[in-house]
Amino acid sequence: MNSQVATVSSPRPRAKGIILVLIAATFWGVSGTVAQYLFHQQGFSTNWLVVNRLLFSGIGLLFFSHTVGKQNIWSIWKNKQDIFRLVIFGVIGMFGVQYTYFAAIEYGNAATATVLQYLAPVIIVCYLSFRTKKLPAKNEIMAIGIALFGTFLLVTKGTIHSLSISGSAFTWGILSAFALAFYTLYPGSLLKKWGSLLTVGWGMLIGGIGFSLIHPPWNFQGHWSLSSFVAVVFVIIFGTLIAFFCFMESLKYIQASEASLLACVEPLSAAFLAVVWLQVSFGPAEWIGSFCIIATIFILSAVKR
């Protein structure tokens, strides 16, 4: 699942930045498909994978923040307002976006779940329009229409009489988009003050600790094998830590807006791998719907808000 935040770019070679963000987006997309493999073929549960991913990834990002970023990881806990916002971000934002995304994969597939999550920018546009009491711009209205049409094709294959995915998969996918919208908007002040490594690291750890009270990380179900072990390691190490680190490094060389557009490789890589590796049925209507939803990112990138 992706973590896109803004920072200041520098005039260093763009090629390195492009390669880094493409690696990050590909790892994010592939990790979703690997999670589908764990759920559907190895009997793993969303609860176990989410709680362990949050805990281990949170610890890993805080380690990066301390060793690479040279930050005092405890400094964020000195301000009561920051503590309150951090806990809300961890419990609702970070845990919410992780759980809903993986639940959508468990009940459906990685391709559909990842594409549905990319409806988040459209939700953000609608929220900001409501908050500012201003109608969306023409480009934004067009993006909303295209996104709705793409969603229709994705979940129905163009046939209004039936869904191509389960109702649970669709519901969790839409909730994932709302969770990603909240996750994107809420921690703005924390990111500006403390940076992304520290904020996201603590957010993951807080979300993981909170969920541990409901589902302990040792409460496991599934089948351990060499392939399932490698898959879990990939989701945590490559699909989270390395992917996030590559994305943050890319922002040293390219603008955040460019990185966000290039990160659209994520749903495409998830869809491609799900079709090729796990034989997920993905026909012309689903591909057209996916491209419609991804196209909204490019349309909205032209609108300053």
C-alpha positions as CSV (number, residue, x, y, z in Angstrom):
1,M,0.0,0.0,0.0
2,N,1.4,3.5,-1.0
3,S,2.8,6.6,1.2
4,Q,3.0,9.7,-0.9
5,V,4.1,12.9,0.8
6,A,5.6,16.2,-0.5
7,T,9.0,17.5,0.1
8,V,11.5,19.8,-1.6
9,S,13.2,18.6,-4.8
10,S,16.7,19.5,-5.9
11,P,18.2,19.9,-9.3
12,R,20.0,16.6,-9.3
13,P,19.7,14.1,-12.1
14,R,16.0,13.3,-12.7
15,A,16.7,9.9,-14.1
16,K,17.7,8.6,-10.6
17,G,14.6,10.0,-9.1
18,I,12.4,8.5,-11.8
19,I,14.0,5.1,-11.3
20,L,13.6,5.3,-7.5
21,V,9.9,6.1,-7.6
22,L,9.2,3.4,-10.2
23,I,10.9,0.9,-8.0
24,A,8.8,2.1,-5.0
25,A,5.5,2.0,-6.9
26,T,6.3,-1.5,-8.4
27,F,7.1,-2.9,-5.0
28,W,3.9,-1.4,-3.6
29,G,1.9,-3.0,-6.4
30,V,3.7,-6.4,-6.2
31,S,3.3,-6.5,-2.4
32,G,-0.5,-6.3,-2.9
33,T,-0.4,-9.3,-5.2
34,V,1.9,-11.2,-2.9
35,A,-0.6,-10.5,-0.1
36,Q,-3.4,-12.0,-2.3
37,Y,-1.2,-15.1,-2.6
38,L,-0.9,-15.4,1.2
39,F,-4.7,-14.9,1.7
40,H,-6.0,-17.1,-1.1
41,Q,-3.4,-19.9,-1.4
42,Q,-1.7,-20.0,2.1
43,G,-4.7,-19.3,4.3
44,F,-3.2,-16.2,6.0
45,S,-5.6,-13.7,7.6
46,T,-5.8,-10.0,7.1
47,N,-5.6,-9.5,10.8
48,W,-2.3,-11.2,11.2
49,L,-0.7,-9.7,8.2
50,V,-1.8,-6.1,9.0
51,V,-0.8,-6.2,12.7
52,N,2.7,-7.6,11.9
53,R,3.3,-5.4,8.9
54,L,2.4,-2.3,11.0
55,L,4.6,-3.3,13.9
56,F,7.7,-4.4,12.0
57,S,7.5,-1.7,9.4
58,G,7.0,1.0,12.1
59,I,10.0,-0.2,14.0
60,G,12.0,-0.3,10.7
61,L,11.0,3.3,9.6
62,L,11.9,4.7,13.1
63,F,15.2,2.9,12.8
64,F,15.8,4.6,9.4
65,S,14.7,8.0,11.0
66,H,17.2,7.6,13.8
67,T,20.2,6.2,11.8
68,V,19.8,7.8,8.4
69,G,17.7,10.9,9.2
70,K,19.6,11.5,12.4
71,Q,16.4,12.4,14.2
72,N,15.5,12.1,17.9
73,I,12.6,9.7,17.5
74,W,11.2,10.6,20.9
75,S,11.0,14.4,20.3
76,I,7.5,14.1,18.7
77,W,6.1,13.1,22.1
78,K,6.8,16.4,23.8
79,N,3.9,18.3,22.5
80,K,0.4,17.3,23.6
81,Q,-1.3,18.5,20.4
82,D,1.2,16.5,18.3
83,I,0.7,13.5,20.4
84,F,-3.1,13.7,20.0
85,R,-2.8,14.1,16.2
86,L,-0.2,11.3,16.0
87,V,-2.5,8.8,17.8
88,I,-5.4,9.7,15.6
89,F,-3.3,9.3,12.5
90,G,-1.9,6.0,13.7
91,V,-5.2,4.4,14.9
92,I,-7.6,5.8,12.2
93,G,-5.3,6.8,9.3
94,M,-2.5,4.3,9.2
95,F,-4.4,1.3,10.6
96,G,-7.5,2.2,8.6
97,V,-5.7,2.4,5.2
98,Q,-3.7,-0.8,5.8
99,Y,-6.6,-2.9,7.1
100,T,-9.2,-1.8,4.5
101,Y,-6.8,-2.3,1.6
102,F,-5.8,-5.8,2.7
103,A,-9.4,-6.8,3.5
104,A,-10.3,-5.7,-0.1
105,I,-7.6,-8.0,-1.4
106,E,-8.7,-10.9,0.8
107,Y,-12.3,-10.7,-0.3
108,G,-11.4,-9.8,-3.9
109,N,-8.1,-9.5,-5.6
110,A,-5.0,-7.2,-5.5
111,A,-5.8,-5.7,-8.9
112,T,-9.3,-4.4,-8.1
113,A,-8.4,-3.4,-4.6
114,T,-5.4,-1.3,-5.7
115,V,-7.3,0.4,-8.5
116,L,-10.3,1.2,-6.2
117,Q,-8.0,2.7,-3.6
118,Y,-6.9,5.2,-6.3
119,L,-10.3,6.8,-6.1
120,A,-8.9,8.6,-3.1
121,P,-7.9,11.8,-5.1
122,V,-11.5,12.1,-6.3
123,I,-12.8,11.8,-2.7
124,I,-10.3,14.5,-1.7
125,V,-11.5,16.8,-4.4
126,C,-15.1,16.4,-3.2
127,Y,-14.2,17.0,0.4
128,L,-12.2,20.1,-0.4
129,S,-15.0,21.5,-2.5
130,F,-17.4,20.9,0.4
131,R,-15.0,22.4,2.9
132,T,-14.3,25.5,0.8
133,K,-17.9,25.8,-0.3
134,K,-16.8,26.0,-3.9
135,L,-17.9,23.9,-6.8
136,P,-15.2,21.7,-8.4
137,A,-13.4,23.1,-11.4
138,K,-14.4,21.8,-14.8
139,N,-11.3,19.5,-14.9
140,E,-12.3,18.2,-11.5
141,I,-15.9,17.5,-12.5
142,M,-14.6,15.6,-15.6
143,A,-12.2,13.6,-13.4
144,I,-15.0,12.6,-11.1
145,G,-17.2,11.5,-14.0
146,I,-14.4,9.5,-15.5
147,A,-13.6,7.9,-12.2
148,L,-17.2,6.9,-11.6
149,F,-17.4,5.4,-15.1
150,G,-14.1,3.5,-14.5
151,T,-15.4,2.2,-11.2
152,F,-18.6,1.0,-13.0
153,L,-16.6,-0.9,-15.6
154,L,-14.2,-2.3,-13.0
155,V,-16.9,-3.8,-10.7
156,T,-19.5,-4.8,-13.3
157,K,-17.5,-5.6,-16.5
158,G,-20.0,-3.2,-18.2
159,T,-23.0,-5.2,-17.2
160,I,-25.4,-3.5,-14.9
161,H,-27.1,-6.7,-13.8
162,S,-24.3,-8.2,-11.8
163,L,-21.0,-7.4,-10.0
164,S,-17.8,-8.9,-11.2
165,I,-16.4,-8.8,-7.6
166,S,-18.1,-9.6,-4.3
167,G,-20.0,-7.0,-2.4
168,S,-17.5,-7.3,0.5
169,A,-14.5,-6.7,-1.9
170,F,-16.2,-3.6,-3.4
171,T,-17.2,-2.2,0.1
172,W,-13.7,-2.7,1.5
173,G,-12.2,-1.2,-1.7
174,I,-14.3,2.0,-1.4
175,L,-13.5,2.2,2.3
176,S,-9.8,1.9,1.4
177,A,-10.2,4.9,-0.9
178,F,-11.8,6.9,1.9
179,A,-9.1,5.8,4.4
180,L,-6.4,6.8,2.0
181,A,-8.0,10.2,1.5
182,F,-8.0,10.7,5.3
183,Y,-4.5,9.3,5.6
184,T,-3.4,11.9,2.9
185,L,-5.1,15.0,4.3
186,Y,-4.9,14.6,8.1
187,P,-1.2,14.4,9.0
188,G,-0.2,17.6,7.1
189,S,1.0,19.5,10.1
190,L,2.9,16.5,11.5
191,L,4.7,16.0,8.2
192,K,5.7,19.6,8.0
193,K,7.0,19.7,11.5
194,W,8.5,16.2,11.9
195,G,9.0,14.8,8.4
196,S,7.6,11.7,6.8
197,L,9.9,9.0,8.3
198,L,9.2,9.9,11.9
199,T,5.5,10.6,11.3
200,V,4.8,7.5,9.3
201,G,7.0,5.3,11.4
202,W,5.2,6.2,14.7
203,G,1.9,6.1,12.9
204,M,2.5,2.5,11.9
205,L,3.8,1.5,15.3
206,I,0.9,3.1,17.1
207,G,-1.6,1.5,14.7
208,G,0.1,-1.9,15.2
209,I,0.1,-1.6,19.0
210,G,-3.5,-0.5,19.0
211,F,-4.6,-3.4,16.8
212,S,-2.5,-5.8,18.9
213,L,-5.0,-5.3,21.7
214,I,-7.7,-6.8,19.5
215,H,-5.6,-9.2,17.5
216,P,-2.3,-10.2,19.1
217,P,0.5,-10.6,16.5
218,W,1.2,-14.2,17.6
219,N,-2.4,-15.2,16.9
220,F,-1.6,-16.9,13.6
221,Q,-3.6,-18.8,11.1
222,G,-2.4,-20.1,7.8
223,H,0.3,-22.4,6.3
224,W,4.0,-21.7,6.9
225,S,6.3,-22.8,4.0
226,L,9.4,-21.4,2.4
227,S,7.3,-19.5,-0.2
228,S,4.9,-18.1,2.4
229,F,7.8,-17.0,4.6
230,V,9.5,-15.2,1.6
231,A,6.1,-13.6,0.7
232,V,5.7,-12.2,4.3
233,V,9.3,-10.9,4.2
234,F,8.6,-9.3,0.8
235,V,5.5,-7.5,2.0
236,I,7.2,-6.1,5.1
237,I,10.7,-5.4,3.8
238,F,10.3,-4.7,0.1
239,G,6.7,-3.7,-0.1
240,T,6.9,-1.3,2.9
241,L,10.4,-0.3,4.1
242,I,12.4,-0.3,0.9
243,A,9.4,1.0,-1.2
244,F,8.9,3.9,1.2
245,F,12.6,4.7,1.4
246,C,12.9,4.7,-2.4
247,F,9.9,7.0,-2.8
248,M,11.3,9.4,-0.2
249,E,14.8,9.4,-1.9
250,S,13.2,10.1,-5.3
251,L,11.8,13.4,-3.9
252,K,15.4,14.6,-3.7
253,Y,15.6,14.5,-7.5
254,I,12.1,15.1,-8.8
255,Q,9.0,17.1,-7.8
256,A,6.5,15.5,-5.5
257,S,3.8,16.0,-8.2
258,E,5.9,14.1,-10.7
259,A,6.5,11.3,-8.2
260,S,2.8,11.0,-7.5
261,L,2.1,10.6,-11.2
262,L,4.8,8.0,-11.7
263,A,3.5,6.1,-8.7
264,C,0.5,5.2,-10.9
265,V,2.6,2.3,-11.9
266,E,1.4,0.7,-8.6
267,P,-2.1,-0.4,-9.7
268,L,-0.8,-1.4,-13.1
269,S,1.9,-3.6,-11.6
270,A,-0.6,-5.1,-9.2
271,A,-3.1,-5.8,-12.0
272,F,-0.5,-7.2,-14.4
273,L,1.1,-9.6,-11.8
274,A,-2.3,-10.7,-10.5
275,V,-3.4,-11.7,-14.0
276,V,-0.1,-13.3,-15.0
277,W,0.8,-15.0,-11.7
278,L,-2.5,-15.7,-9.9
279,Q,-4.7,-16.0,-13.1
280,V,-7.1,-13.3,-11.9
281,S,-9.8,-12.7,-14.5
282,F,-9.3,-9.2,-15.9
283,G,-11.1,-8.5,-19.1
284,P,-11.2,-5.5,-21.5
285,A,-13.8,-3.7,-19.3
286,E,-11.7,-4.0,-16.2
287,W,-8.6,-2.7,-18.0
288,I,-10.5,0.2,-19.4
289,G,-12.0,1.0,-16.0
290,S,-8.6,0.8,-14.4
291,F,-7.1,3.2,-16.9
292,C,-10.1,5.6,-16.4
293,I,-9.4,5.7,-12.7
294,I,-5.7,6.2,-13.2
295,A,-6.4,8.9,-15.8
296,T,-8.1,11.0,-13.1
297,I,-4.7,11.4,-11.3
298,F,-3.3,13.0,-14.4
299,I,-6.4,15.3,-14.9
300,L,-6.4,16.4,-11.2
301,S,-2.6,17.1,-11.3
302,A,-3.3,19.9,-13.7
303,V,-5.7,21.6,-11.2
304,K,-4.1,23.7,-8.4
305,R,-5.9,23.5,-5.1
